[in-house]
Amino acid sequence: MNKLSNYILKVTCFVITALFISCEQKNLYQNFAYTTEIQVVFDWKYAPNVAPETMRLYLFPLNGGKPQTYEFTDYRGGRIHVPVNRYRALCVNSDTESILYRNIDLFDHFEAYAPDGVLHARSSSVPRAQGTANERIVKSPDYLYSASLDDVTIEFSKKIQTVILFPEQSVCRYRVEIRNVSNLEYISADGISGALSSMSGGLLVGRRELSPSPVTVPFEIYPHGVSTLKANFLVFGRVRSMELTNKLVVYVIMTDGSKSYYTFDVSRQIAEAANPYDVYILLDGLPLPKPITNGDGFHPEIDEWQDIEVDVPM
């Protein structure tokens, strides 16, 4: 082999080796996810005096892909290592039992929703309010707090970057008071319960929008004094629809076995509440019947539920 051929061969080998190394470095770079440490802060100025046991953060890459998920045992936040990228972010308190999640890989469709519930009075199935037969029965949710950010840029830096989120109450507290209840003392043990129709079954957390499908939420009712009933429960909120009415139903079983359910249209009180996250419903008058006996203490068994529509003064 002459000197020229030897030179050409060496140059060719060098070029091939350089190209191979270049390609190899490029592939390594493409597959390597640079991470950096950041400080996450949950600022509770919109929900003071709240201290959940745990918090969960989701970071959704703006260029697609599954979200990065982080759990915090300190409700105030903490430090985590995150791949360098641009994200949309949302957080929720993760110490709940009566809240489920779906579509968690999609920021716009990330939904917190209530699990299935049971509508009953003293372990007995009860009838539905008129027009609500197709609504799903769900449990009252736990307290949920959430926040979101539309654009979070995580850069590679020796300086620790801080990301701040401001969780807010994301469910509504409903308080019910029914005054001037007659014959309250004759309600059987565990013989009273309630339900509220046309509530939302969930929340799209990132968009902070209520799920549109209506549900019915059962709740417990307690005697308060000699002629008052009270209830206190949580919901995601009311479905905003002109075609739906919010019907509050009180189911009662008396000591003689008689069964009645009383339906109130409370749509206006809910819609006009000063604070949609703290709704107070006041009802006046619940005509419970006095039990029927044959004089020797015998109570006749009554299986049918009596439907009673109660007018709510405007």
ROPA-408150 format. One record per residue: residue number from 1; residue in one letter; x, y, z of N, C-alpha, C in turn. Coordinates in steps of 0.2 Angstrom, whole numbers, plus 5000, padded with zeros to 4 digits. Atoms other than C-alpha are relative to their C-alpha. Layout:
// residues N
GUBA   nr  rest   nc1   nc2   nc3  cac1  cac2  cac3   cc1   cc2   cc3
GUBA  NUM     a     X     Y     Z     X     Y     Z     X     Y     Z
...
END
This chain:
// residues 314
GUBA   nr  rest   nc1   nc2   nc3  cac1  cac2  cac3   cc1   cc2   cc3
GUBA    1     m  5004  4994  5000  5000  5000  5000  5004  5006  5000
GUBA    2     n  4996  4994  5000  5007  5017  4995  4998  5005  5005
GUBA    3     k  5001  4995  4995  5008  5032  5006  4993  5004  4999
GUBA    4     l  5006  4997  5001  4993  5040  4998  4994  4996  5002
GUBA    5     s  5005  5005  4998  4982  5025  5000  4999  4999  5008
GUBA    6     n  5000  5001  4993  4987  5023  5018  4997  5007  5003
GUBA    7     y  5003  4993  4998  4983  5042  5021  4993  5000  4999
GUBA    8     i  5007  5000  5001  4966  5040  5013  4996  4996  5005
GUBA    9     l  5003  5005  4995  4962  5025  5024  5000  5003  5007
GUBA   10     k  5000  4997  4993  4967  5034  5040  4995  5005  5001
GUBA   11     v  5005  4995  4999  4957  5049  5036  4993  4997  5000
GUBA   12     t  5006  5003  5001  4942  5038  5031  4998  4997  5007
GUBA   13     c  5001  5002  4993  4943  5029  5048  4999  5005  5005
GUBA   14     f  5001  4994  4996  4944  5045  5057  4994  5003  5000
GUBA   15     v  5006  4997  5001  4929  5052  5049  4994  4995  5003
GUBA   16     i  5005  5005  4998  4919  5036  5052  4999  5000  5008
GUBA   17     t  5000  5000  4993  4924  5036  5070  4997  5006  5003
GUBA   18     a  5003  4994  4997  4920  5054  5073  4992  5000  4999
GUBA   19     l  5007  5000  5001  4903  5052  5065  4996  4995  5005
GUBA   20     f  5003  5005  4995  4899  5036  5076  5000  5003  5007
GUBA   21     i  5000  4997  4993  4905  5046  5092  4995  5005  5000
GUBA   22     s  5005  4994  5000  4894  5061  5087  4993  4997  5000
GUBA   23     c  5006  5003  5000  4879  5050  5084  4998  4997  5007
GUBA   24     e  5000  5003  4994  4882  5041  5100  4998  5005  5006
GUBA   25     q  5001  4995  4995  4883  5057  5110  4993  5004  4999
GUBA   26     k  5007  4997  5001  4867  5064  5102  4995  4996  5003
GUBA   27     n  5005  5004  4997  4857  5049  5107  5000  5000  5007
GUBA   28     l  4999  4999  4992  4864  5050  5125  4997  5006  5002
GUBA   29     y  5003  4994  4998  4859  5068  5126  4992  5000  4999
GUBA   30     q  5008  5000  5001  4841  5065  5119  4997  4995  5005
GUBA   31     n  5003  5004  4996  4838  5051  5131  5002  5002  5008
GUBA   32     f  4999  4998  4994  4845  5060  5146  4996  5005  5003
GUBA   33     a  5004  4995  4997  4833  5069  5157  5003  5004  5006
GUBA   34     y  4997  4996  4995  4841  5084  5166  4995  5001  5006
GUBA   35     t  5004  4999  4995  4834  5086  5183  5003  5006  5005
GUBA   36     t  4998  4995  4995  4835  5100  5196  4996  5000  5006
GUBA   37     e  5004  5000  4993  4830  5103  5214  4996  5007  5000
GUBA   38     i  5004  4994  4999  4816  5115  5217  4996  5000  5007
GUBA   39     q  5004  4999  4994  4806  5122  5232  4993  5001  4998
GUBA   40     v  5008  4999  5001  4787  5119  5232  4997  5003  5006
GUBA   41     v  5003  4997  4994  4777  5130  5243  4993  5000  4999
GUBA   42     f  5007  5000  5000  4759  5128  5247  4998  5006  5004
GUBA   43     d  5001  4994  4997  4753  5145  5252  4992  5000  5002
GUBA   44     w  5007  5001  4998  4736  5144  5262  4997  5006  5002
GUBA   45     k  5004  4994  4999  4731  5162  5262  4993  5000  4998
GUBA   46     y  5007  5001  5002  4715  5157  5254  4996  4995  5004
GUBA   47     a  5003  5005  4996  4711  5143  5266  5004  5000  5007
GUBA   48     p  4997  5000  4994  4718  5149  5283  4998  4995  5005
GUBA   49     n  5001  5005  4994  4719  5137  5298  4999  4993  4997
GUBA   50     v  5001  5007  5003  4719  5122  5286  5007  4997  5000
GUBA   51     a  4993  5003  5000  4733  5109  5288  4999  4992  4998
GUBA   52     p  5001  5007  5002  4730  5093  5278  5006  4996  5002
GUBA   53     e  4995  5004  4998  4740  5078  5282  5005  4999  4995
GUBA   54     t  4996  5001  5005  4747  5076  5265  4997  5004  4994
GUBA   55     m  5002  4996  5006  4747  5085  5248  5004  4996  4994
GUBA   56     r  4997  5003  5006  4750  5079  5230  5000  5005  4995
GUBA   57     l  4999  4995  5005  4757  5089  5216  5001  4996  4993
GUBA   58     y  5000  5003  5007  4755  5084  5197  5003  5006  4996
GUBA   59     l  4996  4996  5005  4767  5092  5184  4998  4997  4993
GUBA   60     f  5002  5003  5007  4760  5090  5166  5005  5004  4995
GUBA   61     p  4996  4997  5005  4773  5093  5153  4996  5003  4994
GUBA   62     l  5003  4996  5005  4768  5106  5140  5001  4997  4993
GUBA   63     n  4999  5004  5006  4775  5095  5126  4998  4993  5000
GUBA   64     g  5003  5007  5000  4765  5080  5131  5004  4995  5004
GUBA   65     g  4997  5006  4995  4768  5064  5141  4996  5000  5006
GUBA   66     k  5003  5001  4993  4763  5058  5158  5002  5005  5005
GUBA   67     p  4998  4995  4995  4763  5070  5172  5005  4997  5005
GUBA   68     q  4996  5001  4994  4776  5070  5186  4996  5000  5006
GUBA   69     t  5004  5000  4994  4768  5066  5203  5005  5000  5006
GUBA   70     y  4996  4999  4994  4775  5071  5220  4995  5000  5006
GUBA   71     e  5004  5000  4994  4768  5067  5237  5004  5004  5006
GUBA   72     f  4997  4996  4995  4772  5079  5252  4996  4998  5007
GUBA   73     t  5003  5002  4994  4769  5074  5270  5000  5007  5004
GUBA   74     d  5001  4993  4997  4771  5093  5275  4995  5004  4996
GUBA   75     y  5005  4996  5004  4756  5103  5270  5002  5006  4997
GUBA   76     r  4997  4994  5002  4767  5118  5268  5005  4999  4994
GUBA   77     g  4996  5002  5006  4777  5109  5254  5007  4997  5002
GUBA   78     g  4994  5003  4999  4795  5104  5252  5005  5000  4994
GUBA   79     r  4995  5000  5006  4810  5101  5240  4999  4994  4996
GUBA   80     i  5000  5006  5004  4809  5089  5226  5005  5001  4994
GUBA   81     h  4996  4999  5006  4819  5085  5210  4996  4999  4994
GUBA   82     v  5004  4999  5005  4811  5089  5194  5004  5000  4993
GUBA   83     p  4997  4999  5007  4816  5086  5175  4999  5007  4998
GUBA   84     v  5000  4994  5003  4820  5102  5167  4995  5000  4994
GUBA   85     n  5006  5000  5005  4804  5107  5156  4995  5005  5002
GUBA   86     r  5005  4995  4999  4789  5118  5155  4994  4996  5002
GUBA   87     y  5006  5004  4998  4773  5112  5164  4994  5004  5001
GUBA   88     r  5006  4997  4997  4756  5115  5169  4999  4996  5007
GUBA   89     a  5000  5003  4993  4753  5111  5188  4994  5000  5003
GUBA   90     l  5006  5000  4995  4739  5106  5200  5002  4996  5006
GUBA   91     c  4999  5003  4993  4739  5101  5218  4993  4999  5003
GUBA   92     v  5006  5001  4996  4726  5093  5229  5003  4997  5007
GUBA   93     n  4998  5004  4994  4726  5087  5247  4998  4993  4999
GUBA   94     s  5001  5007  5002  4728  5068  5246  4998  4996  5007
GUBA   95     d  5002  5003  4994  4722  5064  5264  4992  4999  5000
GUBA   96     t  5007  5001  5000  4704  5061  5258  4998  4992  4999
GUBA   97     e  5003  5006  5001  4693  5045  5258  4994  4999  4995
GUBA   98     s  5006  5000  5004  4677  5050  5249  5001  5004  4994
GUBA   99     i  4999  4997  5006  4685  5057  5234  5004  4995  4995
GUBA  100     l  4996  5004  5005  4691  5047  5218  5002  5005  4995
GUBA  101     y  4997  4996  5006  4701  5053  5203  5000  4996  4994
GUBA  102     r  5000  5004  5007  4700  5049  5184  5003  5005  4995
GUBA  103     n  4996  4996  5005  4709  5056  5169  5005  5004  5002
GUBA  104     i  4994  4996  4997  4724  5060  5179  5006  5002  4996
GUBA  105     d  4995  4999  5005  4735  5060  5164  4999  5007  4996
GUBA  106     l  5002  4995  5005  4726  5075  5156  4998  5006  5005
GUBA  107     f  5001  4995  4996  4727  5092  5164  4992  5003  5000
GUBA  108     d  5007  4997  5001  4710  5099  5157  4995  4995  5002
GUBA  109     h  5005  5005  4998  4701  5083  5161  5001  4996  5007
GUBA  110     f  4999  5003  4993  4708  5079  5178  4994  5001  5004
GUBA  111     e  5006  4999  4997  4693  5076  5188  5000  4996  5007
GUBA  112     a  5002  5003  4993  4689  5073  5207  4993  4999  5000
GUBA  113     y  5007  5002  5000  4673  5064  5209  4998  4996  5006
GUBA  114     a  5002  5003  4994  4662  5057  5223  4998  4992  4998
GUBA  115     p  5002  5007  5001  4660  5038  5224  4993  4998  5001
GUBA  116     d  5007  5002  4999  4644  5029  5223  4997  4999  5007
GUBA  117     g  5003  5000  4994  4632  5030  5238  4994  4996  5000
GUBA  118     v  5007  5004  4999  4616  5022  5245  4995  5005  5003
GUBA  119     l  5006  4996  4997  4599  5031  5248  4996  4995  5004
GUBA  120     h  5004  5005  4996  4590  5023  5262  4998  5004  5007
GUBA  121     a  5002  4998  4994  4582  5026  5279  4999  4994  5004
GUBA  122     r  5000  5005  4996  4585  5014  5293  5001  4993  4996
GUBA  123     s  4998  5006  5004  4593  5001  5281  4994  4998  4995
GUBA  124     s  5005  5002  5004  4577  5002  5271  5000  5004  4993
GUBA  125     s  5000  4997  5006  4577  5007  5252  4994  5005  5000
GUBA  126     v  5005  4995  5000  4567  5023  5249  4999  5003  4993
GUBA  127     p  5001  4998  5007  4559  5031  5234  5004  5006  4998
GUBA  128     r  4996  4995  5003  4567  5044  5223  4995  5006  4999
GUBA  129     a  5004  4994  5002  4560  5062  5221  4999  5000  4993
GUBA  130     q  5003  5000  5007  4550  5065  5206  5005  5003  4995
GUBA  131     g  4996  4997  5005  4561  5068  5190  5008  4999  5002
GUBA  132     t  4992  5001  4998  4578  5062  5199  5002  4992  4999
GUBA  133     a  4998  5007  5000  4577  5043  5195  5006  4998  4996
GUBA  134     n  4994  5002  5003  4591  5044  5183  5007  5003  5003
GUBA  135     e  4994  4997  4997  4603  5053  5194  5004  4995  5004
GUBA  136     r  4995  5004  4997  4618  5044  5201  5000  5001  5008
GUBA  137     i  4999  4999  4993  4618  5042  5220  5007  5000  5002
GUBA  138     v  4993  5000  4998  4634  5047  5227  5001  5002  5008
GUBA  139     k  4998  4998  4993  4643  5050  5244  5001  5007  5000
GUBA  140     s  4997  4993  4999  4646  5067  5251  5007  4999  5000
GUBA  141     p  4993  5000  5001  4664  5071  5247  5003  5002  5007
GUBA  142     d  4996  4997  4994  4678  5075  5260  5001  5007  4998
GUBA  143     y  4997  4994  5002  4685  5092  5261  5006  5000  4995
GUBA  144     l  4995  5001  5006  4695  5095  5245  5003  5008  4999
GUBA  145     y  4997  4994  5001  4708  5109  5243  5004  4999  4994
GUBA  146     s  4996  5001  5006  4716  5112  5226  5002  5007  4997
GUBA  147     a  4997  4994  5004  4726  5125  5215  5003  4997  4994
GUBA  148     s  4997  5002  5006  4733  5125  5198  5004  5006  4997
GUBA  149     l  4996  4995  5004  4746  5135  5187  5000  4998  4993
GUBA  150     d  5001  5002  5007  4745  5136  5168  5007  4999  4997
GUBA  151     d  4993  5000  5003  4764  5138  5165  5005  5001  5005
GUBA  152     v  4995  5000  4995  4778  5133  5176  5007  4998  4996
GUBA  153     t  4994  5001  5004  4796  5134  5168  5005  4998  5005
GUBA  154     i  4994  5002  4996  4809  5123  5177  5006  5000  4996
GUBA  155     e  4994  4999  5003  4826  5128  5172  5006  4997  5004
GUBA  156     f  4994  5002  4996  4843  5120  5176  5004  5005  5003
GUBA  157     s  4996  4994  4997  4852  5131  5188  5002  4997  5007
GUBA  158     k  4998  5001  4993  4862  5130  5204  4996  5003  5005
GUBA  159     k  5005  4996  4996  4850  5142  5212  4994  4996  5001
GUBA  160     i  5006  5004  4999  4835  5133  5219  4994  5004  4998
GUBA  161     q  5006  4996  5003  4819  5139  5210  4994  4998  5005
GUBA  162     t  5006  5001  4996  4803  5141  5220  4994  5000  4996
GUBA  163     v  5006  5001  5003  4786  5136  5214  4994  5001  5005
GUBA  164     i  5005  4999  4995  4771  5143  5224  4993  4999  4997
GUBA  165     l  5007  5001  5002  4753  5137  5223  4996  5002  5006
GUBA  166     f  5005  4997  4995  4738  5144  5233  4994  4995  5000
GUBA  167     p  5006  5004  5000  4726  5130  5237  4994  5004  5003
GUBA  168     e  5006  4997  4998  4708  5135  5239  4995  4994  5002
GUBA  169     q  5006  5005  4999  4692  5126  5246  4997  4998  4994
GUBA  170     s  5003  5002  5007  4685  5116  5231  4994  4996  5001
GUBA  171     v  5007  5003  4999  4669  5108  5239  4996  5005  5004
GUBA  172     c  5005  4995  4997  4654  5117  5246  4997  4997  5007
GUBA  173     r  5003  5002  4994  4647  5116  5264  4993  5002  5000
GUBA  174     y  5007  4998  5000  4628  5115  5265  4998  4998  5007
GUBA  175     r  5003  5000  4994  4619  5118  5281  4992  5000  4999
GUBA  176     v  5008  5000  5000  4600  5114  5283  4997  5000  5007
GUBA  177     e  5004  4999  4993  4589  5119  5297  4992  5000  4998
GUBA  178     i  5007  5000  5001  4571  5114  5297  4996  5001  5007
GUBA  179     r  5004  4998  4994  4560  5123  5311  4993  4998  5000
GUBA  180     n  5007  5001  4999  4543  5120  5318  4998  4993  4997
GUBA  181     v  5001  5007  5002  4544  5101  5316  4995  4997  5005
GUBA  182     s  5005  5003  4996  4528  5093  5323  5002  4992  5002
GUBA  183     n  4999  5007  4998  4529  5076  5333  5007  4997  4999
GUBA  184     l  4993  5003  5001  4548  5075  5332  5001  4995  5005
GUBA  185     e  4998  5005  4995  4548  5064  5347  4998  4993  4998
GUBA  186     y  5003  5007  5002  4539  5050  5338  5004  4997  4994
GUBA  187     i  4996  5003  5005  4552  5047  5325  5004  4994  5003
GUBA  188     s  4997  5006  4998  4559  5030  5326  5008  5000  5000
GUBA  189     a  4993  5000  5000  4577  5026  5330  5003  4999  4993
GUBA  190     d  4997  5001  5006  4588  5029  5315  4995  5001  4994
GUBA  191     g  5005  5000  5004  4572  5033  5306  4999  5006  4996
GUBA  192     i  5001  4994  5004  4576  5049  5297  5007  5001  4997
GUBA  193     s  4994  4999  5004  4588  5054  5283  4998  5005  4995
GUBA  194     g  5002  4996  5005  4589  5066  5269  5004  4999  4993
GUBA  195     a  4997  5000  5006  4594  5069  5251  4999  5006  4996
GUBA  196     l  5000  4994  5004  4598  5083  5239  5001  4998  4993
GUBA  197     s  4999  5001  5007  4596  5082  5220  5003  5005  4996
GUBA  198     s  4997  4995  5005  4604  5090  5205  5006  5003  5002
GUBA  199     m  4993  4998  4998  4621  5092  5213  5005  4998  4995
GUBA  200     s  4995  5003  5004  4637  5090  5203  5004  4994  5003
GUBA  201     g  4996  5006  4998  4646  5074  5204  5007  5000  5001
GUBA  202     g  4993  4999  4999  4663  5081  5203  5003  5006  4998
GUBA  203     l  4996  4994  5001  4676  5094  5199  5006  4999  4995
GUBA  204     l  4994  5000  5004  4688  5097  5184  5005  5005  5003
GUBA  205     v  4996  4997  4996  4702  5102  5195  5004  5006  4997
GUBA  206     g  4996  4995  5003  4713  5111  5183  4997  5006  4997
GUBA  207     r  5005  4995  5003  4699  5121  5175  4996  5003  5005
GUBA  208     r  5004  4998  4995  4690  5123  5191  4993  5001  4998
GUBA  209     e  5007  5001  5003  4674  5118  5183  4996  4994  5003
GUBA  210     l  5004  5006  4997  4660  5107  5190  4998  4996  4994
GUBA  211     s  5002  5005  5005  4656  5091  5181  4992  5001  4999
GUBA  212     p  5007  4999  5001  4639  5093  5172  4995  4995  5001
GUBA  213     s  5005  5005  4999  4631  5077  5176  4997  5000  5007
GUBA  214     p  5003  4999  4994  4618  5079  5190  5000  4993  5004
GUBA  215     v  5000  5006  4996  4619  5067  5205  4995  5002  5006
GUBA  216     t  5003  4999  4993  4609  5065  5222  5004  4998  5005
GUBA  217     v  4996  5001  4994  4618  5066  5238  4996  4999  5006
GUBA  218     p  5003  5001  4993  4611  5058  5254  5004  5003  5005
GUBA  219     f  4996  4997  4995  4615  5066  5270  4996  4998  5007
GUBA  220     e  5003  5001  4993  4611  5063  5289  4997  5006  5003
GUBA  221     i  5003  4995  4996  4599  5073  5299  4999  4998  5007
GUBA  222     y  5000  5001  4993  4599  5076  5317  4995  5004  5004
GUBA  223     p  5004  4996  4996  4586  5082  5330  5004  5005  5004
GUBA  224     h  4997  4995  4996  4590  5098  5338  4995  5004  5004
GUBA  225     g  5005  4997  4996  4579  5103  5353  4994  4996  4999
GUBA  226     v  5006  5004  5000  4561  5098  5353  4996  5001  4993
GUBA  227     s  5004  4999  5006  4555  5105  5336  5005  5002  4994
GUBA  228     t  4996  4998  5005  4570  5107  5325  5005  4994  4997
GUBA  229     l  4996  5005  5003  4580  5096  5313  5006  5004  4996
GUBA  230     k  4994  4997  5003  4598  5100  5307  5004  4995  4996
GUBA  231     a  4996  5004  5004  4610  5094  5294  5006  5004  4998
GUBA  232     n  4994  4997  5002  4628  5098  5289  5004  4995  4995
GUBA  233     f  4997  5005  5004  4636  5090  5274  5004  5004  4994
GUBA  234     l  4996  4997  5005  4648  5093  5259  4997  4998  4993
GUBA  235     v  5001  5002  5007  4645  5093  5240  5005  5004  4996
GUBA  236     f  4996  4996  5004  4654  5099  5225  4997  5006  4997
GUBA  237     g  5004  4995  5003  4641  5111  5220  4994  4998  4996
GUBA  238     r  5006  5001  5003  4625  5113  5211  5001  5000  4992
GUBA  239     v  5000  5000  5007  4623  5109  5192  4996  5006  4998
GUBA  240     r  5003  4994  5002  4619  5126  5184  4996  4998  4993
GUBA  241     s  5004  5002  5005  4604  5121  5173  4993  5003  5001
GUBA  242     m  5007  4998  4999  4587  5129  5170  4995  4995  5000
GUBA  243     e  5005  5006  5001  4579  5112  5167  5000  4996  5007
GUBA  244     l  4999  5004  4994  4585  5105  5184  4998  5004  5006
GUBA  245     t  5001  4997  4993  4578  5109  5202  5003  4996  5005
GUBA  246     n  4997  5003  4994  4586  5106  5218  4995  4998  5005
GUBA  247     k  5006  5002  4995  4574  5095  5228  5004  4997  5006
GUBA  248     l  4998  5002  4994  4578  5092  5246  4995  4995  5003
GUBA  249     v  5005  5005  4998  4569  5076  5252  5002  4998  5007
GUBA  250     v  4999  5003  4993  4567  5071  5271  4996  4994  5000
GUBA  251     y  5003  5006  4999  4563  5053  5274  4999  4998  5007
GUBA  252     v  5001  5001  4993  4555  5049  5290  4996  4993  5001
GUBA  253     i  5004  5006  4998  4549  5032  5298  4998  5001  5008
GUBA  254     m  5003  4998  4993  4538  5035  5314  5000  4993  5004
GUBA  255     t  5000  5006  4995  4537  5023  5329  4995  4995  4998
GUBA  256     d  5005  5005  5002  4521  5015  5322  5002  4997  4993
GUBA  257     g  4999  5003  5006  4530  5010  5306  4998  5004  4994
GUBA  258     s  5002  4996  5006  4522  5023  5295  5006  5004  4997
GUBA  259     k  4994  4997  5004  4534  5030  5281  4997  5006  4996
GUBA  260     s  5002  4994  5004  4533  5047  5273  5007  5004  4998
GUBA  261     y  4994  4995  5002  4545  5058  5263  4997  5006  4997
GUBA  262     y  5002  4993  5001  4544  5076  5261  5004  5004  4996
GUBA  263     t  4996  4997  5005  4550  5086  5246  4999  5007  5000
GUBA  264     f  5000  4993  5000  4555  5104  5246  5005  5002  4994
GUBA  265     d  4996  4997  5005  4561  5114  5231  5004  5006  5003
GUBA  266     v  4996  4995  4996  4576  5123  5238  5005  5003  4994
GUBA  267     s  4996  4997  5005  4583  5129  5221  5002  5007  5001
GUBA  268     r  4999  4993  5000  4581  5147  5224  5005  5002  5006
GUBA  269     q  4996  4999  4995  4589  5147  5241  5008  4998  4998
GUBA  270     i  4994  5002  5002  4604  5138  5234  5003  5005  4995
GUBA  271     a  4997  4996  5006  4606  5149  5218  5001  5007  5003
GUBA  272     e  4999  4993  4997  4604  5165  5229  5005  5001  5006
GUBA  273     a  4996  5000  4995  4616  5160  5242  5006  5005  5000
GUBA  274     a  4995  4995  5001  4628  5174  5246  5007  4997  4999
GUBA  275     n  4993  5003  5001  4643  5162  5247  4998  4993  4998
GUBA  276     p  5002  5006  5002  4641  5147  5236  5004  4994  5003
GUBA  277     y  4996  5005  4997  4654  5138  5246  4998  4999  5007
GUBA  278     d  5003  5000  4994  4644  5140  5262  4993  5001  5000
GUBA  279     v  5007  4999  5001  4626  5138  5259  4995  4998  5006
GUBA  280     y  5005  5001  4995  4612  5139  5272  4993  5000  4997
GUBA  281     i  5007  5001  5002  4595  5132  5269  4996  5000  5006
GUBA  282     l  5005  4999  4995  4581  5137  5280  4993  4998  4998
GUBA  283     l  5007  5002  5001  4564  5128  5280  4996  5000  5006
GUBA  284     d  5005  4999  4994  4549  5131  5291  4994  4996  4999
GUBA  285     g  5006  5004  5000  4537  5118  5295  5001  4993  4997
GUBA  286     l  5000  5007  5002  4537  5099  5294  4995  4996  5003
GUBA  287     p  5006  5003  4996  4520  5091  5298  5001  4992  5000
GUBA  288     l  5000  5007  4999  4525  5074  5304  4994  4997  5004
GUBA  289     p  5006  5003  4997  4510  5063  5309  5001  4997  5007
GUBA  290     k  4999  5003  4994  4507  5057  5326  4998  4993  4999
GUBA  291     p  5001  5007  5001  4508  5038  5327  4994  4998  5002
GUBA  292     i  5006  5003  4999  4493  5028  5326  5000  4993  5004
GUBA  293     t  5000  5006  4997  4490  5014  5339  4992  4998  5002
GUBA  294     n  5006  5003  4998  4475  5003  5344  4998  5000  5007
GUBA  295     g  5001  4999  4993  4475  5008  5362  5004  4995  5005
GUBA  296     d  4996  5005  4996  4485  4993  5368  5008  5000  4999
GUBA  297     g  4993  5000  5001  4502  4999  5362  5002  4997  4993
GUBA  298     f  4998  5004  5006  4501  4989  5346  5000  5005  4994
GUBA  299     h  4999  4995  5006  4508  4998  5330  4999  4996  4994
GUBA  300     p  5001  5003  5006  4501  4993  5314  5006  5001  4995
GUBA  301     e  4994  5000  5005  4514  4989  5300  4998  5003  4994
GUBA  302     i  5001  4996  5006  4514  5001  5286  5006  5000  4995
GUBA  303     d  4994  5001  5004  4525  4997  5271  5001  5005  4995
GUBA  304     e  5000  4996  5006  4520  5010  5258  5003  5007  5003
GUBA  305     w  4998  4993  4998  4529  5027  5258  4995  5005  4997
GUBA  306     q  5005  4995  5002  4518  5042  5258  5004  5006  4997
GUBA  307     d  4996  4995  5003  4524  5056  5246  4996  5007  5002
GUBA  308     i  5003  4994  4998  4521  5074  5253  5004  5006  4998
GUBA  309     e  4996  4994  5002  4526  5090  5244  4998  5006  5004
GUBA  310     v  5001  4995  4995  4529  5104  5255  5002  5007  4996
GUBA  311     d  4999  4994  5004  4528  5122  5248  5005  5004  5004
GUBA  312     v  4995  4995  4997  4543  5134  5252  4998  5007  4998
GUBA  313     p  5002  4993  5002  4538  5152  5254  5006  5004  4997
GUBA  314     m  4995  4996  5004  4547  5164  5242  5002  5006  5004
END
